[in-house]
Amino acid sequence: MSDNLPPCPQCSSEYTYEMNALMVCPECGHEWVPTAGGAESGSGSGSGEREIKDAVGNVLTDGDTVTVIKALKVKGSVSGIKAGTKVRNIRLVDGVDGHDIDCRIEGFGAMQLKSSVVKKA
């Protein structure tokens, strides 16, 4: 076990561990991507998080409303998500395979979207 893992940036717990490309805190459940410098807080604008932009270059934040710009197929569904569907109250996450928006879409439920298929409303 490595002793040089950074503490959790939310609760300062020293019991963090690595899981794939993420760091995980078992006490509060916070997951984050470790920075190259090793320290998560301090040296940068904002809270050190990466900027996520939509398909046209607008910066997205938690709670934004976005519009799907192209039709998307959904496994297990007869109809997919149509272009023009509004998605309210998004949450930005470090998802798998480029899916960096966590949201709930009426008629489909909770799912993750790529920021490259939405634009800020």
Secondary structure as GFF3:
##gff-version 3
##sequence-region A 1 121
A	DSSP	beta_strand	17	19	.	.	.	ID=ss1
A	DSSP	beta_strand	22	24	.	.	.	ID=ss2
A	DSSP	beta_strand	31	32	.	.	.	ID=ss3
A	DSSP	beta_strand	66	68	.	.	.	ID=ss4
A	DSSP	beta_strand	86	87	.	.	.	ID=ss5
A	DSSP	beta_strand	91	92	.	.	.	ID=ss6
A	DSSP	beta_strand	99	105	.	.	.	ID=ss7
A	DSSP	beta_strand	109	114	.	.	.	ID=ss8
A	DSSP	three_ten_helix	115	117	.	.	.	ID=ss9
A	DSSP	beta_strand	118	120	.	.	.	ID=ss10
###
